[in-house]
Amino acid sequence: MIVYTSTDDTGFTFLAEIPVDQDPKSLLKDMSIGKSPEGKALKFVHRGSYDNMDNTYEAITNHLDDKRLEAKDTFIEEYLTDPLKTAEDKLVINVFVPLK
């Protein structure tokens, strides 16, 4: 999973996360344990290449505007298909949008 923690016109910051059932016994130097985001969120599904992700996020923004919903400054992408083994046009990615 990728959790985008901030974005602007010049780029973005993110956390790479892996859900686990229990705390690992040891971690590498640059790793940490944290809780999954809580609260209400909308779920959208992106199907297709990364080249079209901008269209998905634009549709999400339009939906939020139309429904007058306010999102937190976090977006979560859950990869249902393996980007290394799946043809780019066959990717399936859940996009979760936590609400304020």
Secondary structure, 3 states (H helix, E strand, C coil): CEEEEEEECCEEEEEECCCCCCCCCCCCCCCCCCCCCCCCEEEEEEECCHHHHHHHHHHHHHHHHHHCCCECCCEEEEECCCCCCCCHHHCEEEEEEEEC
